[in-house]
Amino acid sequence: MAQKELIVTKHNNLIEASYKLTLNEQRLVLFCIAQLDPRKPLPKDNLFTVMAREFAEMFGVEEKHVYESLETSSNDLYERDIKTYDKKYDRRFRWVHEVRYHKKEGKVTLGFSPSVAPYLTMLHEQFTSCRLNDIASLKSVYSIRLLEFLTQFKASGKFVISLDKFKERLELNEGYKRFHDLKKRVIEPAVKELQDKSNFSIQWEPIKGARGKGIKQLEFIFEYNENKTSKKNKKTRTAR
């Protein structure tokens, strides 16, 4: 019997939220979300168990390193917070309210915080779904976030965001004050990885403000091809 495809579904306000996670913390969150049915409430105990062997297989992590990695990532995730910007008010809360590392059992258990639950369950509108397999091979947290941003606008094939909002979502407000550095270290590597490893073909360019003073917006024009596996020779329009 074919294994069920894992889907990660989030409310769009969570896609647009501001947070910073390491790669394995991001993977841990996504792996747990993929176990949910977004149309139903959270399980009564609100706990999700991740087996180290399954995690290693999904994300291509060497099994001899995955146990220590999961313990570190789960403990650090307990300290991470997230900021959302809903229409009524801004909110700040933690991703998880409980973490259990099962010694010598090769597994961790996480409990999403009650504040996160509304962004993951009982979703009937304003949500975005990604296949976990599309994310699994990505090695950059920025690539993962950009994939989610683009997927939200997959129907139109166009994603435009202010530079300030882009940096805010990735919690980069204190860094990359020069656009050249942001382009070289964040945007271009993320676009290249998605070009090479995902189903997206992407063109992007920076948009200057009035009278050509400074970069104010980023524009991504893209296509999603179900049959695409890799197009390493695809040319992209990049910032000049």
N, C-alpha and C positions, 0 to 999 in steps of 0.2 A: 504494500500500500504506500502511495506517495506521501511524503511528509508534508504537513500543512504549511503553507507559506506564512511567514511571520510578517505582520503589518504593524507599523508604528503610527498611531493616530493621536493627534493633539488638537486641542482647541487653538484657533488662530491667535488668540491672545497669548498663548504660551509660545507659539512660534515667534511672535514679535517681542517676547520678553527679553529682559537683560540679565545675563548670567555668564559665568565663566567656569567651565569644568575642564579637567584634564581629559585626554583621549579615553582612558579606561573608565573614568567616572561617567563620561558621556555614553560610552558603550553599555555600562552597567544600567544606567537609567533607561536607555532605549530597549535593552533586552527585557527588562521588567515590563515596560509599557507594552511591548509586543505580545505579552501574555494576556493582556486585557481584551475583553470585548467592549469596545467604546460605546456600545448601545446600552450596556447594562451597568448597574452600580458596582463599586469595588466589592471584592469578597469580604465576608463578615470580619475575618481576622486582619484584612488589609495587609497581608504579608505575601512576599514573592521570593521564592528561592531560586538561586542561580547556581547550577552545578558547574564546577570549574572545567570539567571535561567538555561540556556543551559550549561553554563560553569560549574555550580555546579553539574548538572546531569551527564555531561561527565566525570568529574574528581572526583566525589564523595566528593565534598566539601559541608559542611553544609551551607544551603542557608542564615542563619542568619549572617554568617561571610563573605560570598562571595562578598558582595557589597564593604565593606571596603578593602578587599584583592585586588579586581580588581582595585580600585582607586590607591592604593599604588603601585601595580605591574606595572600599565600602566605609572604612573609618573616616577618611577625608571627606567623603560625600556627606556624612552626618553634619559637617561644619559648613557646608555650602548653602548659600541662599539664592533666591531668585526674585527679581523685581518685575511685576507686570504693570501694564499701563492700560487699564480698562477705561471705558467711557466715563464711569462715575468717579473713580478714584484710582490712585496708584497704590500698589500693595507690595509688601516685602515679606517673604516667608521662606522657610526651609524646604528643601526637596523631600527629606525623609525625617521621620520622627523616631525610628528605631532601626538598629543595625545589629545583626547577629552573625558572627563568624564561627562556623562549626569546626572546631579543632579536629584535625585528622579525618574529617569527613569530606573535605574538598568541596565545600559549598558555603554560600553566604545567603542570608535572608534579609530583605529590606522591607520596611513599611513606609509607603508614601505618606506624607503629612496630610492631614485633613484639608488643608488649604490647597493642595495640589489636585486633589480628587476631582473637583468640578471641571478641571481643564483636561481630564483624561477619560471621564465616564459620562454616560447619559448624553452623548453628543449626537445631535440630530441636525445641526446646522453649524456653519462657520468653523469647520474643522479641516485639517489637512492630513492625508495619509501617505506614508512612504513605505516601500518594501524594505525590510531590514537587510535583505541581501544586497540592495543597492547601496547601503551604507557600510556594510561589513568590511569591505576592502579599503575604505578610506583611512588614511593615517593622520589626517589633520583635523583638529576640532573646527577650524574655520571652513574646511570643505564640507563637513557635516552640516554646519549651520547654513552655509550658502545653498546646499542642496535643499534644505527645508524651505528657505526663502523662495527659491525658484519653484519648488513644487506647489507652493501656495498659489502661484500665478500660472500654473501649467496650461490652463485653458486659453489664456491670452498670449503666452509666450513672451511677456514683457514684464520686467520688474524694475521699478524706479524707486530709489530711496535717497533721502538726504544724506550727505556725508556724516553729519552729526548723529543722525539716528542710527546709521550703520555702525558707527563706532560705539554708540551707547548700547546697542544690542549685544555686541561682543565684549563689552566692558573694556574698551580701549581708549576711553576718554583721557586718561592720564599718559598715554603713550602715543607714539607715531604722530607727533604734531606736524611733521612734514609729510605731505601727501606722497612724495616719492618713496618714503620708507614704508608707508602703509601699502602702497601699490606693489612694491617689490617683495615684501615679507608676508603679506596677508592675502591681498586680492589675487595677484597673478599666480601664486602657488595653488590657491584654492581652485581657481578656474582651470588651471592646467591639470590638477588631479581629477577634477570632474570630467574634463575632456577625455582623459586617458582611461578612467575607470568606471564611469557612469554612463547612463543612457542620454545624457545631456550634451548637446552641441551649443556652445555659448560664444556670443560676441558681447563685448562690453566696452563702455567708454565713460570717462568723467565728463560732467557737464559743469561749465563755468557759470559763475553768477553774472549779474548785470555788469555791463561794461568789461566783461572778461576778467573780473577780479576774483581769483581764487576758485577752487573746486567746491561746488555747492551740492551736487548730486552725483549719483552713480546710476547708470542705465545698463541693464542686462537684457539683451535680446537673445532668445534661446529656443531650441526645439528639443522635444523629448521623443526619442525613437525607441520603441519597445524592443527592436531587433538589434540595436547598436550594442556592441561590446567594447570596442576600442577604436578610436580614431586619432592616433598619435600624430598624424601628419596634418590634421585639420588646422587651418590658419584662423587666428582670432584677431579681432580688432582691439587693440589695447591702447592705453593712455600714452599720449605723446608728451 
